[in-house]
Structure formats: C-alpha cells, structure tokens
Amino acid sequence: MTKEDLDKRENLNYGSVRITRGKYKGKIGYYDDQEGAWALVYIGNPFSDNLQLLHFNQIEPIISPKEHREWIEKNPYQAAFARIEIRDIEINPSKDN
C-alpha cells in the first residue's frame, strides 16, 4: 500500500463515495469498512448484497452536498436504513453545491 493510499484510508469517513476507477467507475457506493488495503464498498445501495472490495485509490468521498442529496432522493429506502436524512446535509446557499 502506498503512502497516498494510507493517507486516503485514514482520512476517509464511512459513507457515500464515488467510484473513480475499475468496473464500477462512475457509480456511487457506500464505504462501510476496511479490510487491510481494501475498502468494503456496497455498490449502489448500502447494506445490499453487492459488497465489493475496492482499493482505496478507486474511491473518493462525495464532497458535494448536492450529489449527496440527489443520492438520498433517488434511494430513500436505503438512506433511511443507513439513517441518512437530507436535513443532515449542510448546504451553503452562497456556493454552487
């Protein structure tokens, strides 16, 4: 594992992530845990049966509240299961989120 991967692993919070490389590139997943050098990521719906082991260099946090809100609106059941609510997302109206 590279130093960059270690830094990413240490600074990545559990929750929604964007997959940036590999078979699932462009998808939204839910980072649930880690297994050594691997991130345990549910593809699409949190806690579904589609759990994948991805390298930390394949995922990045969703930092846009707009993206996070859109995911919650598209996946209300999964968001409720994960206890994520739109009101939990801070929006700064002066910025394009």
C-alpha positions as CSV (number, residue, x, y, z in Angstrom):
1,M,0.0,0.0,0.0
2,T,1.4,3.4,-1.0
3,K,1.6,6.4,1.4
4,E,-1.1,8.0,-0.6
5,D,-3.4,5.0,-0.1
6,L,-2.7,5.1,3.6
7,D,-3.4,8.8,3.8
8,K,-6.7,8.3,1.9
9,R,-7.7,5.4,4.1
10,E,-7.0,7.3,7.3
11,N,-8.9,10.4,6.1
12,L,-11.9,8.8,4.5
13,N,-15.1,8.7,6.6
14,Y,-17.6,5.9,6.2
15,G,-20.5,6.8,4.0
16,S,-21.2,7.7,0.4
17,V,-18.3,7.5,-2.1
18,R,-17.8,8.0,-5.8
19,I,-16.0,5.1,-7.5
20,T,-13.4,6.6,-9.8
21,R,-11.7,3.5,-11.4
22,G,-12.4,0.0,-12.4
23,K,-15.5,-1.9,-13.3
24,Y,-17.8,0.3,-11.2
25,K,-16.3,3.7,-12.3
26,G,-18.8,6.5,-12.1
27,K,-21.1,4.7,-9.7
28,I,-22.0,5.8,-6.2
29,G,-21.2,3.4,-3.4
30,Y,-21.3,3.2,0.4
31,Y,-18.0,2.8,2.1
32,D,-18.8,0.6,5.2
33,D,-15.5,-0.8,6.5
34,Q,-12.0,-1.7,5.6
35,E,-10.1,-5.0,5.3
36,G,-6.4,-4.2,5.3
37,A,-5.6,-2.4,2.0
38,W,-9.2,-2.8,0.8
39,A,-12.3,-0.7,1.2
40,L,-15.5,-2.6,1.7
41,V,-18.0,-0.8,-0.5
42,Y,-21.6,-1.5,-1.3
43,I,-22.3,-0.6,-4.9
44,G,-25.5,1.4,-5.2
45,N,-27.5,0.6,-2.1
46,P,-25.9,0.5,1.4
47,F,-26.1,-2.9,3.0
48,S,-27.3,-4.7,-0.1
49,D,-25.8,-7.9,-1.3
50,N,-23.5,-6.2,-3.8
51,L,-20.5,-5.8,-1.5
52,Q,-17.2,-5.2,-3.3
53,L,-13.6,-5.0,-2.2
54,L,-12.0,-1.9,-3.8
55,H,-8.6,-0.4,-3.5
56,F,-8.7,3.0,-1.7
57,N,-7.3,4.6,-4.9
58,Q,-10.6,3.6,-6.6
59,I,-12.8,5.6,-4.4
60,E,-13.2,9.2,-3.2
61,P,-15.6,10.9,-0.8
62,I,-18.6,12.6,-2.1
63,I,-17.9,16.1,-1.1
64,S,-20.7,17.9,-2.8
65,P,-23.9,18.2,-0.7
66,K,-25.8,18.4,-4.0
67,E,-24.6,15.0,-5.1
68,H,-25.3,13.5,-1.6
69,R,-28.8,15.0,-1.6
70,E,-29.5,13.6,-5.1
71,W,-28.4,10.1,-4.0
72,I,-30.7,10.3,-0.9
73,E,-33.6,11.4,-3.1
74,K,-33.0,8.5,-5.5
75,N,-32.5,5.9,-2.7
76,P,-34.9,6.9,0.1
77,Y,-35.3,3.4,1.5
78,Q,-31.5,2.8,1.6
79,A,-30.9,6.2,3.1
80,A,-33.5,5.6,5.8
81,F,-31.9,2.2,6.5
82,A,-28.5,3.9,6.9
83,R,-30.2,6.7,8.9
84,I,-29.1,9.4,6.5
85,E,-31.5,12.3,6.0
86,I,-31.4,15.4,3.8
87,R,-31.6,17.6,6.8
88,D,-28.2,16.1,7.9
89,I,-26.5,17.7,4.9
90,E,-25.3,21.2,5.3
91,I,-25.9,23.5,2.3
92,N,-24.3,26.8,1.8
93,P,-26.7,28.7,-0.4
94,S,-23.9,31.2,-1.5
95,K,-22.0,28.4,-3.2
96,D,-22.9,26.1,-6.1
97,N,-23.0,22.7,-4.3
